[in-house]
Amino acid sequence: MQLPAGEVQAIEDQLKQATTHVYAGGGFFDHYNEDQKNNWPTTTFRTSDNPKTTFDFPPHYKLYVLSAKDLSGGSWNHGETSGTAVSTITNEVVYWADSW
């Protein structure tokens, strides 16, 4: 969703206090594969179930992971993640919840 700049900044300020896992742009595999022992999975920017509309977040987005749960005993083969992506360049906020 696109919001006024002040609202986006207020949301980002709250997110900075709520999480320690922040990533710049990219998508699920970019973040997880950087450091599989310490990084948390995020999500891919989706607008539908159509693979043609799935892509990584542009670099100006910051992805704040609020929750990530490994449901497969340490391999992240199955899991859940949720969080918020924020772009202060486009004044957009994307909320996500992903399960695989």
VOVOMI-90307 format. One record per residue (C-alpha): chain; z, x, y. Coordinates in steps of 0.05 Angstrom, whole numbers, always signed. Layout:
N
<ch A	pz Z	px X	py Y>
...
***
This chain:
100
<ch A	pz +0	px +0	py +0>
<ch A	pz -13	px +24	py +70>
<ch A	pz +44	px +20	py +119>
<ch A	pz +60	px +40	py +190>
<ch A	pz +74	px +115	py +196>
<ch A	pz +148	px +105	py +213>
<ch A	pz +159	px +64	py +150>
<ch A	pz +124	px +115	py +107>
<ch A	pz +166	px +170	py +136>
<ch A	pz +230	px +130	py +124>
<ch A	pz +211	px +118	py +51>
<ch A	pz +195	px +192	py +42>
<ch A	pz +262	px +212	py +73>
<ch A	pz +298	px +168	py +23>
<ch A	pz +258	px +196	py -35>
<ch A	pz +274	px +267	py -16>
<ch A	pz +348	px +251	py -26>
<ch A	pz +337	px +212	py -91>
<ch A	pz +298	px +263	py -133>
<ch A	pz +291	px +336	py -149>
<ch A	pz +222	px +331	py -182>
<ch A	pz +168	px +332	py -129>
<ch A	pz +95	px +350	py -140>
<ch A	pz +36	px +357	py -92>
<ch A	pz -26	px +318	py -112>
<ch A	pz -55	px +320	py -182>
<ch A	pz -39	px +277	py -242>
<ch A	pz +1	px +270	py -306>
<ch A	pz -27	px +330	py -344>
<ch A	pz -30	px +376	py -283>
<ch A	pz +44	px +369	py -270>
<ch A	pz +69	px +370	py -342>
<ch A	pz +25	px +428	py -364>
<ch A	pz +48	px +474	py -307>
<ch A	pz +114	px +483	py -343>
<ch A	pz +125	px +439	py -404>
<ch A	pz +199	px +457	py -411>
<ch A	pz +219	px +442	py -339>
<ch A	pz +167	px +395	py -309>
<ch A	pz +171	px +320	py -315>
<ch A	pz +109	px +278	py -328>
<ch A	pz +83	px +237	py -269>
<ch A	pz +24	px +190	py -274>
<ch A	pz -50	px +187	py -259>
<ch A	pz -75	px +147	py -199>
<ch A	pz -101	px +83	py -231>
<ch A	pz -130	px +21	py -200>
<ch A	pz -145	px -14	py -266>
<ch A	pz -150	px -3	py -341>
<ch A	pz -222	px +22	py -331>
<ch A	pz -225	px +98	py -343>
<ch A	pz -278	px +103	py -288>
<ch A	pz -225	px +85	py -236>
<ch A	pz -173	px +134	py -260>
<ch A	pz -165	px +200	py -223>
<ch A	pz -115	px +250	py -198>
<ch A	pz -78	px +240	py -133>
<ch A	pz -109	px +278	py -75>
<ch A	pz -71	px +340	py -51>
<ch A	pz -41	px +305	py +10>
<ch A	pz +2	px +260	py -35>
<ch A	pz +72	px +280	py -55>
<ch A	pz +95	px +251	py -121>
<ch A	pz +169	px +237	py -127>
<ch A	pz +192	px +227	py -199>
<ch A	pz +251	px +180	py -202>
<ch A	pz +256	px +174	py -277>
<ch A	pz +224	px +205	py -338>
<ch A	pz +244	px +193	py -410>
<ch A	pz +217	px +228	py -472>
<ch A	pz +214	px +177	py -529>
<ch A	pz +188	px +225	py -582>
<ch A	pz +244	px +275	py -592>
<ch A	pz +223	px +332	py -547>
<ch A	pz +147	px +333	py -548>
<ch A	pz +132	px +281	py -494>
<ch A	pz +82	px +250	py -542>
<ch A	pz +111	px +182	py -523>
<ch A	pz +151	px +169	py -461>
<ch A	pz +162	px +133	py -396>
<ch A	pz +160	px +155	py -323>
<ch A	pz +169	px +121	py -256>
<ch A	pz +167	px +143	py -184>
<ch A	pz +133	px +139	py -118>
<ch A	pz +74	px +176	py -88>
<ch A	pz +71	px +183	py -13>
<ch A	pz +16	px +206	py +34>
<ch A	pz +36	px +215	py +107>
<ch A	pz -38	px +232	py +122>
<ch A	pz -63	px +162	py +101>
<ch A	pz +4	px +126	py +109>
<ch A	pz +1	px +102	py +37>
<ch A	pz +56	px +91	py -14>
<ch A	pz +41	px +82	py -88>
<ch A	pz +96	px +59	py -135>
<ch A	pz +87	px +72	py -209>
<ch A	pz +117	px +58	py -277>
<ch A	pz +80	px +88	py -336>
<ch A	pz +92	px +82	py -410>
<ch A	pz +51	px +117	py -465>
***
